[in-house]
Amino acid sequence: MKKNRREFLKRSGCALGMAALGSQFRHFGLMSALAQKVADDSPSSVPTDYRALVCIFMNGGNDGNNTIVPLHSSTSLSNFNDYYALRNPFNLALTQNTLLPFAVPRMGNLTYGFHPAMGAGAFSNGLYELWGQNRMAVVANVGTLVKPTTKAQYNEFSYPKPYGLYSHLDQALQYQSARSDHQIFSGWGGRLADQRTAPDNPGALVPMITSIAGAQLFTAGQTTLPMAIGPATIGLDQVLKPQGYDETPDSQAQLAALNALRSQDLSSELIAAASHVTDQAITLNNSLQSYQEVSVQFPPSGIGNQLKQVARLIKKRTDLNVRRQIFFVQINGFDTHRQQMSTHNSLMSQTSQAMRCFYDEMTAQGIADKVTQFTISDFGRTLNPAGTGSSAGSDHAWGNHHIVVGGVSSADFYGINGTNGTPFPTFTYDGPDDADTGTGARGRWIPTTAVEQYAATLARWFGLPDSALPSVFPNIGNFTSTNLGFMSAP
């Protein structure tokens, strides 16, 4: 007769057996083992190439207004003089000769400038150089939306708007979930893994999605959960070692009880799933005991070490039997209410150097166009500064600009055109693109491109068919365009 859960735990002599098991599940989603009972697709449907998405979360709300600045003098659109006049009196404007210029084909080859920290640094030539190589694109004025929204609609009380606008927690969760009408407990990266794990990664030794930044909503699926590992300060051969066990008799007894639990006749769905997850962790841990180090030197920053660990895993892709992977990394500190100039310069340098080193490593691995990095952030920041002098900063806003590196179609601005006929906002307080009104308006740009549209373009390149878009992005039907064109053909 099969033992029930209580009898088995009692007879195994492991009063803390499930607690001990729990310590092993921090790397793998238990629900994956419970829910993933779908048969693999036929071998003919399994992709033969490799692709990966790497989500870079700029935690705190990156100031897009100083990340990408108009350098042109055209009076038909907001130009450098408009930008400088509104920010320089508060010491929050970048000087014209420090910005890194680039032409935007979609906007008549008008010149814009990247933040100076995106140029050459101590570890790489930075992201700026990739624009000239057609390996980087900008998606302008992206943000959380329930439906396309004009200023008049924003001011209508009954018109649907994202909940918790300008709130760090709410907006960060909406970027990660791609759902702005109400809270949900899965992320769009996780739901993409739900859809693509069985057809794309049959027999994989690792979950499709991995976080190097701890538990994150972006990585949580409805039937899959991620692997979570530490950054490159921890070797790949150490990331899945059993936690909480040493060489003492008591500790070894607990480990023996865990192994005994796994070897029994398992009638409990939970225990059976636990055993499967533990077996998976042991198998993967064994496969990671030897790995070839990456060839590019990464900066020893937090984001540098996270991306280095991603690069290590990608280099093991053949051994891990994976053809599609999704990764999540994070850099903190972008909530720059004060002392923004120095803080933002450091953060943009760290981000640019790490992303470029990662791109260079993908080039060395021969898959630079098969691995795409993309940024997200809580929200943009107000054009109107907070404070003055060296302490000047900016406050929470809405629409923001994002950078995509890797498998892009060409270097250009992408996104839905706004009131001025381009995806780039007009720098006018209480203007048609500013959510604020009246004398207190501060330049909070109403997004013209929804998070769903940005993410759907990435997901389609990854291999998600159009028919499955609503499963990953439930509100995608609210938006007419689901392909912004910034990614190369799948």
C-alpha positions in Angstrom: 0.0 0.0 0.0 1.3 3.4 -0.9 2.3 5.6 2.1 0.6 8.9 2.6 2.6 12.0 3.1 2.5 12.1 6.9 3.3 8.4 7.3 6.2 8.6 4.9 7.8 11.6 6.6 7.3 10.0 10.0 8.8 6.7 9.0 11.7 8.4 7.1 12.8 9.9 10.4 12.8 13.4 8.8 10.6 15.6 10.8 12.1 18.6 8.9 12.1 16.7 5.6 10.0 19.1 3.7 11.8 22.1 5.1 15.0 20.5 4.0 13.5 19.9 0.6 12.4 23.5 0.5 15.9 24.8 0.7 16.7 22.9 -2.6 13.9 24.6 -4.5 15.3 28.1 -4.5 16.9 27.4 -7.9 14.0 25.7 -9.7 10.3 26.4 -9.8 8.4 23.6 -8.0 5.3 24.4 -10.0 7.2 23.7 -13.2 7.4 20.0 -12.1 3.8 19.9 -11.1 2.5 21.6 -14.3 4.8 20.8 -17.1 3.3 17.5 -18.3 3.0 18.5 -21.9 4.5 16.1 -24.4 7.4 17.4 -26.4 6.7 18.5 -30.0 8.0 16.4 -32.8 11.7 16.8 -33.5 10.9 18.5 -36.8 9.3 21.4 -35.0 12.3 22.0 -32.7 14.3 25.1 -33.8 17.8 24.4 -35.1 19.2 27.8 -34.2 19.8 29.5 -30.8 18.1 32.6 -29.5 18.1 34.5 -26.2 16.5 37.5 -24.7 18.3 39.4 -21.9 16.1 41.8 -19.9 18.1 44.6 -18.2 16.0 46.3 -15.5 17.1 49.8 -14.7 15.6 49.9 -11.2 14.3 53.2 -9.9 13.3 55.0 -13.1 16.0 55.9 -15.7 16.0 59.5 -16.9 15.4 59.0 -20.6 15.6 62.8 -21.1 19.3 62.7 -20.4 19.9 59.3 -22.0 18.8 60.5 -25.5 18.9 64.2 -26.2 18.0 66.1 -29.4 21.1 67.7 -30.8 19.5 69.2 -34.0 18.4 72.8 -34.4 15.2 72.1 -36.4 12.3 74.1 -35.2 9.7 71.6 -36.4 10.6 69.3 -33.5 12.0 69.8 -30.0 15.7 70.6 -30.4 18.7 71.0 -28.3 18.0 74.6 -27.4 14.5 73.6 -26.2 16.1 70.9 -24.0 18.9 73.2 -22.7 16.6 76.1 -21.9 14.3 73.9 -19.7 17.1 71.9 -17.9 20.2 74.1 -17.7 18.9 76.7 -15.2 18.7 73.9 -12.7 22.1 72.4 -13.7 20.5 69.2 -15.1 21.4 69.7 -18.8 24.2 67.9 -20.5 26.4 70.2 -22.6 26.1 69.9 -26.4 29.8 69.1 -27.0 29.7 66.1 -24.6 26.8 64.3 -26.1 27.6 61.4 -28.5 25.9 62.3 -31.9 24.0 60.0 -34.1 21.6 60.4 -37.1 18.1 59.0 -37.0 16.9 57.9 -40.4 13.3 57.7 -39.5 13.4 61.4 -38.4 15.0 62.8 -41.6 18.5 62.0 -40.3 18.2 64.7 -37.6 20.9 64.4 -35.1 20.4 63.2 -31.5 22.9 62.4 -28.8 23.5 59.6 -26.4 24.6 60.2 -22.8 28.4 60.7 -22.8 28.8 57.8 -20.4 27.7 55.5 -23.2 31.0 56.0 -25.0 34.4 54.3 -24.5 35.3 53.3 -21.0 37.8 51.2 -19.0 36.5 47.8 -20.3 35.0 48.4 -23.7 34.1 51.0 -26.4 30.6 51.3 -24.9 27.2 51.0 -26.5 27.5 54.1 -28.7 29.8 52.5 -31.2 27.1 49.8 -31.9 24.7 52.4 -33.4 27.1 52.8 -36.3 27.3 49.1 -36.7 23.5 48.7 -36.9 23.5 46.6 -33.8 21.5 49.0 -31.5 18.1 50.5 -31.8 16.0 52.9 -29.7 12.3 52.4 -28.9 11.0 55.8 -27.9 8.4 56.9 -25.4 7.4 53.5 -24.1 5.3 53.1 -21.1 2.5 51.3 -19.3 -0.9 51.7 -21.0 -4.3 50.0 -20.9 -5.2 51.5 -24.2 -3.7 54.1 -26.5 -4.0 57.4 -24.6 -4.1 61.0 -25.7 -3.9 64.0 -23.3 -7.6 64.6 -23.6 -8.4 60.9 -22.8 -5.9 61.0 -19.9 -7.9 63.8 -18.4 -11.2 61.9 -18.7 -12.0 60.4 -15.3 -13.6 57.2 -16.8 -10.9 56.5 -19.4 -8.9 53.4 -18.5 -5.4 54.2 -17.2 -2.7 52.2 -15.6 -3.2 51.7 -11.9 -0.6 53.3 -9.5 0.8 55.8 -12.0 4.2 57.2 -10.9 4.5 54.6 -8.2 7.8 52.6 -8.3 6.2 49.3 -7.2 3.2 49.5 -9.4 4.9 50.6 -12.5 7.8 48.2 -12.2 5.4 45.3 -11.8 3.4 46.5 -14.9 6.6 46.6 -17.0 7.4 43.1 -15.9 3.9 41.7 -16.2 2.8 43.6 -19.3 -0.6 44.2 -17.7 -1.7 47.6 -16.5 -5.4 47.2 -15.9 -5.0 45.1 -12.8 -2.4 43.1 -10.8 -1.4 39.6 -12.0 1.1 37.2 -10.5 3.1 36.2 -13.6 5.5 38.1 -15.8 5.6 38.3 -19.6 9.0 36.6 -19.7 7.5 33.7 -17.6 4.4 33.4 -19.8 6.7 33.4 -22.9 8.6 30.5 -21.3 5.2 28.8 -20.7 4.5 28.9 -24.4 7.9 28.0 -25.8 9.5 25.6 -23.3 7.9 22.4 -24.7 8.3 23.1 -28.4 11.7 24.8 -28.3 13.6 23.1 -25.4 12.6 19.5 -25.2 15.0 17.6 -23.0 16.7 20.7 -21.7 18.7 20.4 -18.5 17.8 23.9 -17.4 14.6 26.0 -17.3 14.1 28.3 -20.2 14.2 31.4 -18.0 16.8 32.4 -15.5 17.1 35.3 -13.1 20.5 36.5 -11.9 18.8 39.1 -9.7 16.7 37.0 -7.4 13.0 36.5 -7.5 11.3 38.7 -10.1 7.8 38.9 -11.4 9.1 39.1 -15.0 10.4 35.5 -14.8 7.4 33.9 -13.1 5.1 32.0 -15.5 1.8 30.4 -14.9 3.1 26.9 -15.5 6.8 27.5 -15.2 9.1 29.2 -12.8 12.7 30.2 -13.3 16.1 29.1 -12.2 17.7 31.7 -10.0 21.4 31.8 -9.6 24.0 34.3 -8.3 26.2 36.6 -10.3 29.7 35.8 -11.7 31.4 36.3 -8.3 30.1 32.7 -7.8 31.4 30.1 -10.3 28.9 28.1 -12.3 30.1 25.0 -10.6 28.9 26.5 -7.2 25.6 28.0 -8.1 23.5 24.9 -7.5 25.3 23.3 -4.6 22.8 22.0 -2.0 22.2 24.8 0.5 22.3 24.3 4.3 24.4 21.1 4.4 27.9 20.7 5.8 29.9 17.8 7.0 28.5 17.6 10.6 26.6 14.4 11.5 23.2 16.2 11.9 23.6 17.9 8.5 24.6 14.7 6.8 21.6 13.0 8.4 19.2 15.6 6.9 20.8 15.2 3.5 20.4 11.4 3.8 16.8 11.9 4.7 16.3 14.1 1.7 17.7 11.4 -0.6 15.6 8.7 1.2 12.5 10.8 0.6 13.3 10.9 -3.1 13.8 7.2 -3.4 10.4 6.1 -2.1 7.2 5.2 -3.7 5.8 8.7 -4.2 2.1 8.9 -4.2 2.0 12.6 -3.2 2.0 15.0 -6.2 4.0 17.5 -4.1 6.7 15.0 -3.1 6.9 13.5 -6.6 7.4 17.0 -8.0 9.9 17.7 -5.3 11.9 14.6 -6.2 11.8 15.6 -9.9 13.0 19.1 -9.1 15.8 17.8 -6.9 16.9 15.3 -9.6 16.9 18.1 -12.1 19.0 20.3 -9.9 21.5 17.4 -9.3 21.7 16.7 -13.0 22.3 20.4 -13.8 24.8 20.8 -11.0 26.8 17.9 -12.3 26.8 19.4 -15.8 28.0 22.7 -14.5 31.0 21.3 -12.6 33.2 22.0 -15.7 32.7 25.1 -17.8 34.8 27.2 -20.2 35.3 30.7 -18.9 34.2 33.6 -21.1 36.9 35.2 -23.2 35.9 38.9 -22.7 36.9 40.7 -19.5 33.8 42.1 -17.8 33.7 45.0 -15.4 33.5 43.9 -11.8 30.3 45.9 -11.2 27.0 44.4 -10.1 25.5 44.5 -13.6 28.9 43.4 -15.1 29.0 40.3 -12.9 25.3 39.5 -13.7 25.8 39.7 -17.4 29.1 37.7 -17.2 27.1 34.9 -15.5 24.5 35.0 -18.3 27.3 34.8 -20.8 28.8 31.7 -19.0 25.4 30.0 -19.2 25.0 30.8 -22.8 28.4 29.4 -23.5 27.1 26.1 -22.0 24.0 26.1 -24.2 25.0 22.9 -26.1 25.7 20.9 -23.0 22.5 22.1 -21.4 20.5 21.2 -24.5 18.8 24.5 -24.9 17.8 26.4 -28.0 15.9 29.3 -26.5 16.7 31.1 -23.2 15.4 34.2 -21.4 17.5 36.0 -18.7 16.8 38.8 -16.2 19.4 41.1 -14.7 19.1 44.3 -12.7 21.0 47.5 -11.9 19.8 49.6 -9.0 20.0 53.3 -8.2 18.1 55.1 -10.9 15.7 56.9 -8.5 17.7 60.1 -9.0 15.7 62.7 -7.0 19.0 64.3 -6.0 22.5 64.6 -7.3 21.4 63.1 -10.6 24.3 64.3 -12.8 27.0 62.4 -11.0 24.8 59.4 -10.1 23.3 59.0 -13.5 26.7 59.3 -15.2 28.0 56.4 -13.1 24.9 54.3 -13.7 24.9 54.8 -17.4 28.7 54.0 -17.6 28.1 50.8 -15.7 25.2 49.8 -17.9 26.9 50.7 -21.2 30.2 49.0 -20.3 28.5 45.8 -19.1 26.1 45.6 -22.0 28.9 46.2 -24.5 31.2 43.6 -22.9 28.3 41.1 -23.1 27.8 42.0 -26.8 31.5 41.5 -27.4 31.3 38.1 -25.7 28.4 37.1 -27.8 30.4 38.2 -30.9 33.2 35.9 -29.7 30.7 33.1 -29.4 29.4 33.7 -32.9 25.9 34.6 -31.9 25.8 38.4 -31.6 22.7 38.6 -33.7 21.0 35.7 -31.9 21.1 37.2 -28.4 19.2 40.4 -27.7 19.6 42.7 -24.7 16.8 45.2 -24.0 16.2 47.7 -21.2 13.1 48.3 -19.1 12.6 50.7 -16.1 9.9 51.7 -13.7 9.1 54.9 -15.7 10.8 58.0 -17.1 11.5 61.1 -15.2 10.3 64.7 -15.3 11.9 67.0 -17.8 11.5 69.7 -15.1 14.2 69.1 -12.5 13.8 68.8 -8.8 16.2 71.1 -6.9 19.1 73.1 -8.3 22.9 73.0 -8.4 24.9 69.8 -7.7 21.9 68.4 -5.8 19.5 68.7 -8.7 17.5 65.6 -9.7 14.2 64.7 -11.3 11.0 63.1 -10.2 8.8 60.2 -11.3 7.2 60.5 -14.7 5.8 58.1 -17.3 7.0 57.5 -20.9 10.6 56.5 -21.4 13.1 55.5 -24.1 14.7 52.1 -24.2 17.7 50.5 -25.8 17.8 47.2 -27.7 21.1 45.6 -28.7 21.8 42.4 -30.7 19.3 41.1 -33.3 17.9 44.5 -34.3 16.9 45.3 -37.9 18.7 48.6 -38.1 19.9 51.6 -36.0 16.8 53.9 -35.8 14.1 55.2 -33.6 11.1 53.0 -33.3 7.7 53.3 -31.7 4.3 54.7 -32.4 4.2 58.2 -33.7 2.8 60.9 -31.3 1.2 64.3 -31.8 4.3 65.7 -33.7 4.4 62.8 -36.2 7.4 61.1 -34.6 7.8 58.7 -31.6 9.9 61.4 -29.7 7.9 63.7 -27.4 7.6 67.5 -27.7 9.4 69.3 -24.9 6.7 71.6 -23.9 5.2 71.8 -20.3 1.4 71.3 -20.5 1.9 70.5 -24.2 0.1 67.8 -26.1 2.5 65.1 -24.9 2.7 66.2 -21.2 0.3 64.4 -18.8 0.6 67.4 -16.5 -1.5 70.5 -16.9 -1.4 74.1 -15.8 1.5 76.1 -14.3 2.7 73.1 -12.3 3.3 70.9 -15.4 6.7 69.2 -15.4 7.0 67.2 -18.5 5.7 63.7 -17.8 5.4 62.2 -21.3 2.3 60.2 -22.2 3.6 57.0 -23.8 2.8 56.5 -27.4 4.0 52.9 -27.4 2.7 50.4 -24.8 4.9 47.9 -22.9 2.9 45.2 -24.7 3.9 46.4 -28.1 7.6 46.7 -27.2 7.5 43.2 -25.6 5.5 41.6 -28.3 8.0 42.6 -30.9 10.8 40.9 -28.9 8.6 37.8 -28.3 7.9 37.4 -32.0 11.6 37.5 -32.8 12.1 34.9 -30.0 9.7 32.6 -31.8 6.2 33.3 -30.4 3.6 32.9 -33.2 1.0 35.7 -33.6 -1.7 33.3 -32.6 -0.2 32.9 -29.1 0.3 36.7 -28.5 -2.9 37.0 -26.4 -1.7 34.2 -24.1 1.4 36.1 -23.2 0.0 39.6 -23.6 -3.7 39.5 -22.6 -4.3 43.2 -23.5 -2.5 43.1 -26.9 -5.8 43.4 -28.7 -6.1 47.0 -27.4 -3.3 48.1 -29.6 -3.3 48.1 -33.4 0.4 47.5 -34.0 2.1 44.4 -32.5 5.3 44.6 -34.4 7.3 47.8 -34.1 9.8 46.6 -36.6 13.0 47.1 -34.6 13.9 43.4 -34.6 15.3 41.5 -37.6 13.1 38.8 -39.2 12.7 35.6 -37.1 
